[in-house]
Amino acid sequence: MTHVLVTGGAGFIGSNFVKYILEMHADWHVTTLDKLTYAGRLENLEEVRDVPRHRFVEGDICNRDAATALVQDADFVVHFAAETHVDRSILSAGEFIHTDVFGTFVLLEAARQAPRLKRFVQISTDEVYGSVAEGASRETDELRPRNPYAASKAGADRLAYSYWATYRVPVIITRASNNYGPHQFPEKVIPLFITNALHDLSLPLYGDGQNVRDWLHVRDHCAALDLLLEKSTPGEVYNVGGGNEVKNIDLTHDILTLVGKPPSLIQPVADRLGHDRRYSLDTAKIRTLGWTQAHAFADGLAETVEWYTRNEWWWRPIKEQDLAFRDYYRQQYEERGKGVKG
């Protein structure tokens, strides 16, 4: 019996991965460990609530006893649990260092003693490479993170590698580009802009909108991780990119077109501090293992818009009733939009 421990499995990418693995491997068992902070929601796992091969455990990766007990029984650990939003890291970096670095340390210490462990997958990000003016980042490139979130992920990334180099814990590191798809918390740009547009609210666009991101459908990311559980080499890094580089302004217009709303909803706001201009990944390494994307970006974005349109029950309470989210939105966008001309 194969047992997979997924940390942060009630979050956006983690919950999609839990469902993907249960769907693709009929004889695998999955344990989801999640602290259920603001972005970790049991609603994301509703489809697998009654699946006998899935177990949910509410807990914190920083809790040594809880983490150690769960890691001991795992064949695979896929470590998503992290604070992930750049804007929040700029406001409060300490939480990111604690969860993303110390939490990873706790899991790696447990992994040293895990007798069955075949792979420990450290989920990193393309942001560890920093802004890329031209070309594409390769796995061997220097890491130059430029915001506290990216720095916390770079720290965890290299800490995980050190446990392979020093203790031979079977670690691999994946660095993925921006994910999109269903169940993404509406603080991130695609769900934020979709849900705002659906209610005729302004779309707060940072700066001149010329920043470029590479978009990867979350199911394609899950497929890549599934492949790497079987075909990766311990100690290696694998880039996972969508090959869909899009300027933020163009993304905004695409969303408005799909929702059927006018460009007049675009509201420029003061740019993010240290806003990286462009990310780009060279994905030749993972493609040699046989991975390809199944989702064209235009189709995936249209499907994502459709999901948020049909599932207001999931996101509307967050945006309208969650006081913490409303305070964050006011501070992050409404205050920064004052005096900025469209």
Secondary structure, DSSP 8 states (H G I E B T S, - for coil): -EEEEEETTTSHHHHHHHHHHHHH-TTEEEEEEE---TT--GGGGGGGTT-TTEEEEE--TT-HHHHHHHHHT-SEEEE--S---HHHHHH-HHHHIIIIIIHHHHHHHHHHT-TT--EEEEEEEGGGG---SSS-B-TTS-----SHHHHHHHHHHHHHHHHHHHH---EEEEEE-EEESTT--TTSHHHHHHHHHHTT--EEEETTS--EEEEEEHHHHHHHHHHHHHH--TT-EEEE--S-EEEHHHHHHHHHHHHT--GGGEEEE---TT---B--B--HHHHTTT---S--HHHHHHHHHHHHHH-HHHHHHHHHH-HHHHHHHIIIIIHHHTT---
